[in-house]
């Protein structure tokens, strides 16, 4: 199962981390996230997506051992 972890505003919109069963691609995962968490649809386009700690915008197959992090922009100062 691929694990999806949400941080900051994405966690507020989606809730706790979740496990995705079966074979899925990153684009299919994004579509499922928006379908399952409507509020996240407003945040996701501005989020960085990391797969196993590396940022990617490309579609790719995900394996059961992958960890996907959804990170919205952070304010700092």
C-alpha positions in Angstrom: 0.0 0.0 0.0 1.3 3.4 -0.9 1.0 5.8 2.0 -0.2 9.4 1.5 0.8 12.0 4.2 -0.7 15.4 4.4 0.9 18.5 6.0 -0.3 21.9 7.2 -3.3 23.2 5.2 -3.5 19.9 3.2 -3.9 18.0 6.5 -6.7 20.4 7.5 -8.5 19.8 4.2 -7.9 16.0 4.0 -7.4 14.8 7.5 -5.1 12.0 8.6 -2.7 10.0 6.4 -4.1 7.3 4.3 -3.0 4.1 2.6 -3.8 3.5 -1.1 -4.3 -0.1 -2.1 -3.5 -1.6 -5.5 -1.6 -0.3 -8.4 -2.0 3.4 -9.1 -0.2 6.2 -10.8 0.5 9.6 -9.3 -2.0 11.4 -11.6 -4.7 8.8 -10.6 -3.8 9.4 -7.0 -4.2 13.2 -7.4 -7.6 12.7 -9.0 -8.7 10.3 -6.2 -7.5 12.7 -3.5 -9.7 15.6 -5.0 -12.6 13.2 -5.4 -12.4 12.0 -1.9 -11.5 15.3 -0.2 -13.3 18.1 -2.0 -11.7 20.8 0.0 -8.3 19.6 -1.0 -9.1 20.4 -4.6 -8.5 24.1 -3.8 -5.2 23.4 -2.1 -3.6 20.6 -4.2 -2.7 22.6 -7.3 -0.4 24.8 -5.1 1.1 21.8 -3.2 4.5 20.3 -3.7 4.2 16.5 -4.1 7.1 14.4 -3.0 7.4 10.7 -3.7 9.9 9.0 -1.3 11.3 12.4 -0.4 11.8 13.6 -4.0 9.7 16.3 -5.5 7.9 15.4 -8.8 5.2 16.9 -11.0 5.4 14.0 -13.5 3.0 11.1 -13.6 4.6 7.8 -12.5 3.5 4.4 -11.2 3.4 4.1 -7.5 4.4 0.9 -5.7 3.1 -0.4 -2.4 6.2 0.8 -0.5 6.0 4.4 -1.8 5.4 7.4 0.5 3.7 10.4 -1.1 3.8 13.7 0.9 1.4 16.5 0.0 3.0 19.8 1.2 1.2 23.1 0.7 3.3 26.3 0.5 4.5 27.3 3.9 4.8 30.9 5.1 8.0 31.7 7.0 9.9 34.6 8.3 
